[in-house]
Amino acid sequence: QDSPSSKRQRLEEEGDDSNLLEFKQQQDRVTTVIDSHTLCVAYNIGTLVGKMHAAGVVHGDLTTSNIMIQNPPPSTKDITNQETEQRWEADLVLIDFGLA
């Protein structure tokens, strides 16, 4: 099995442009692991913004610095089992509606 660098070098030497392009695209992909707390916050932000837009309110400056989490998730030291971690719900507050 070729290492990624040796495979790339071999494809470049062979002049196999189609396989080289496919290889580069595979190497450029980023794999991200998202924990359940991050996913919960992202989902709740989308839900909150959707409700605001449905009510005709547009924030105008929605950035991470304008989102407050009222109840931070428990630290991993405080979590005794998976069930506790899964029950946490982010209580979000949007601030700075100066541009709304």
C-alpha positions in Angstrom: 0.0 0.0 0.0 1.4 3.4 -1.0 1.7 6.2 1.5 -0.3 9.3 0.5 2.9 11.1 -0.5 4.3 8.2 -2.5 1.0 7.6 -4.2 0.8 11.3 -5.2 4.3 11.3 -6.5 3.7 8.1 -8.5 0.5 9.6 -10.1 2.4 12.8 -10.9 5.2 10.9 -12.6 2.8 8.7 -14.6 1.0 11.9 -15.8 -2.4 10.3 -14.9 -4.3 13.5 -14.5 -7.8 12.0 -13.9 -6.5 9.8 -11.1 -4.3 12.5 -9.7 -7.3 14.9 -9.5 -9.4 12.3 -7.8 -6.6 11.6 -5.3 -6.2 15.3 -4.5 -9.9 15.7 -4.0 -9.9 12.7 -1.5 -6.9 14.2 0.4 -8.6 17.6 0.6 -11.7 16.3 2.3 -11.9 17.1 6.0 -13.5 14.7 8.4 -14.9 16.4 11.5 -16.3 14.7 14.6 -19.0 16.8 16.2 -19.9 16.0 19.8 -23.6 15.9 20.9 -23.3 19.3 22.7 -22.1 21.1 19.6 -24.8 19.5 17.5 -27.5 20.5 20.0 -26.3 24.1 20.0 -26.2 24.2 16.2 -29.7 22.7 15.9 -31.1 25.1 18.5 -29.6 28.1 16.8 -31.2 27.1 13.5 -34.6 26.5 15.2 -34.4 29.9 17.0 -33.4 31.8 13.9 -36.2 30.0 11.9 -38.8 31.0 14.5 -37.5 34.6 14.4 -37.7 34.8 10.6 -41.2 33.3 10.6 -42.2 36.1 12.9 -40.6 38.7 10.5 -37.6 39.4 12.7 -34.1 39.4 11.1 -31.1 39.8 13.4 -28.8 41.5 11.0 -25.6 40.6 12.8 -25.8 37.0 13.7 -22.3 35.9 14.9 -21.1 33.6 17.6 -20.4 36.6 19.8 -24.1 37.5 19.7 -25.3 34.1 20.9 -25.3 33.3 24.6 -25.7 29.9 26.2 -27.6 30.4 29.4 -27.0 26.8 30.7 -23.5 25.6 29.7 -23.3 21.8 29.3 -22.0 19.8 32.2 -18.3 19.2 32.0 -17.2 15.7 31.0 -16.1 15.1 34.6 -19.7 15.7 35.8 -21.2 13.3 33.2 -21.7 9.9 34.8 -23.4 8.2 31.8 -24.4 8.8 28.2 -28.0 9.4 29.2 -27.1 12.6 31.2 -25.1 14.0 28.2 -28.0 13.3 25.8 -30.6 15.1 27.9 -28.8 18.5 27.9 -30.6 21.1 25.9 -29.0 24.4 25.1 -30.9 27.4 26.4 -29.9 30.1 23.9 -30.3 33.9 23.9 -29.6 36.1 21.0 -28.2 39.6 21.9 -27.3 42.8 20.1 -30.3 43.4 17.9 -29.0 46.9 17.1 -29.1 46.2 13.3 -32.4 44.3 13.3 
